[in-house]
Amino acid sequence: MSDVAGELARVRGAFEQPTLTLLHQRQAPVVIAVFRSAFGRDNRPIPTARLHAVVDDHLAELRLAGEKELPSGTGRELCQRWMRGQWLVRALDERGQEVYTLTSHAQQALELVKTLSRDRATLSEHRIATILTTVRRFNGEANPDRGTRVAILNAEIGRLTAERDRLVDGEELALLSEDYMLEGFTELQSLISALPSDFARVEERFAEIRSEILASFRAEDRPAGEVIDDYLARADALMTATPEGRAFEGAFALLRDDAMVAQLREDMNALLDHPLAEAILADADRAELRGTVRLVRDGLDRVLSQRSRVTSTLKEYIVSHDGARDRELEQTLRQIESELTTWMAASGPRSTIGLPLLPARVDVDHLRERFHDPADDLGPARLADTPRAESESPSYAELLAQGGPSLPALRERLDAALRSPDAASSLGELFDSLDSSLRRPVEILGLLHLAADHDLTAEPALEHYRAVRADGSARSFAVPRFALPDPPVPDPSDPELAPEETR
């Protein structure tokens, strides 16, 4: 009896995977084209706002080109829809910026489309030779018979020795056909293009482990030590029990060996410099093959970054987890249970007691913000006793020259100007007529102070005060003009103003 029902269930399960749901939808060609154009060949992370704008621009360009089967919605709405379909994932990069990256399911879909769009032969000499070489090498590594393995190694050594001797003797190099080179480059591209999706699966698995660890910590249904042990066991199993994990470990071991990385880069450059490579490969294919080492490094960096986030989650929990607080809470609950037992022993079955849901607030008028510090009451340190020469001490006149305005002398001059009809007409003219000792810049402030005492009003116009500093240098200051009023006219009938001989 055939097992077609079981096969149908397995096929339906495969069609429910995000990879096939992406390819099965009606707008799949448009979505795949947008993904390939936006993320490129190396699935570089794109900031969220930028991808929203890029999707809008690509859809507008396709709409102008006459494409009808386009998904509806803005770039932001489409990206959120693609996240729900598990084709995009949103995360934080090293700088804390929110970025989009393709999931492993979307990368598998892109790789499948890329493989189907590439011209390749179904059967070729290169493929048969690759199969024979792989089977022979695999049998030489896995055969349990010691003699068989030695025979295989001897045959391989003999073949390589004969080829080396033939080349050393100067015999003609065997020229490979263009079809053979095309098939070789095609298989090499297939192997390399599968690496990003493998790295993405490992990265996504670490992200799932991180989410599960956070959920376990928040639930607090298991001890923290048990959660950490479970993470370590699962991380080790991820690296050893899954194909993606083993591929990651192999790539990591490759990049740790500088000689092997240099050999890989040298061999790749030699293949790309082959005379037939330029005619077989396009510029984009050559760039993809030449960036193999960088592709592997970028994938490793993303996986290690995701693993570091899991480790930092554990570290933050361990550091921030307060064991003393848990013990205090446990002691408080036990004390409440003891008090409740005592109360139940002395109360009836229908007894009640009123308890506030929240503790009462404590009214405090003022809380001290600073407390006594004996160091605040210490006297200042004694000054160093440094004798000075007599010539360095400033004189009394020099100290006066550095002091404030000479208000008594200025008041005397201002009062005399207010009484004299031949005095200056403004405060600035009065200042310019003073001695140089009373024309320091600070004396201007003294005159303005005295002008306010005499209720003098400032005018909109400015006048210049030519001041002289203590060192003899001159400087001009623009100050609002204060007009000096005319002195009062004397009354002849006033006996105080009569001549001496008439009294």
Beta strands, then each sheet from edge to edge (+ up, - down):
strand 1: 46-47
strand 2: 88-92
strand 3: 98-102
strand 4: 458-468
strand 5: 474-482
sheet 1: 1+ 3- 2+
sheet 2: 4+ 5-
end
